[in-house]
Amino acid sequence: MTIKKILTEPNKTLRQISKEVVSVGDEERKLMDDMLETMYAAPGIGLAAIQIGIAKRVIVIDVSKDQKKSPFFFVNPEIIWKSES
């Protein structure tokens, strides 16, 4: 696994539209492993692939409150509902 550089505003890469992931293979698994390592090192609770310069629709999140890591991996996530407030 490799810790990647996290891009910050005003980097134009962050405004790119990420591409849909057609299938999850070894390349995507390595990407998600690298994203987790990068996120934990930051430290943070979530990271999108575009934040490390990869325009793929992939997000990793870990909101566990204890020392035990419980990451979630999202491929091609969609917002299907939002509150009015």
C-alpha positions, 0 to 999 in steps of 0.5 A: 500500500502507498500513501498518496498526496491529498489534493486541496482547493483550489486544485482544478483536478477536484472539479473533474467529473469522475468516471463510472467504475465498470468492474472491480478488479485488482487495480480498483482493490489496490486503489481502495487499499491506497486510499485507506492508508492515505486516509488513516495517515491524514488522519481522516474519516473519508476520502474520494479517489478524486482527492488523490487525483484519480477520476474514478467514482470510488469512496472509502469511509471509516467512522468507527469510534474505537481503535478497531478499523471498520472501513466501508468501500463505495463504488459508483455511489449515488445520492438518491435522497436529500432532506429539505433542510 
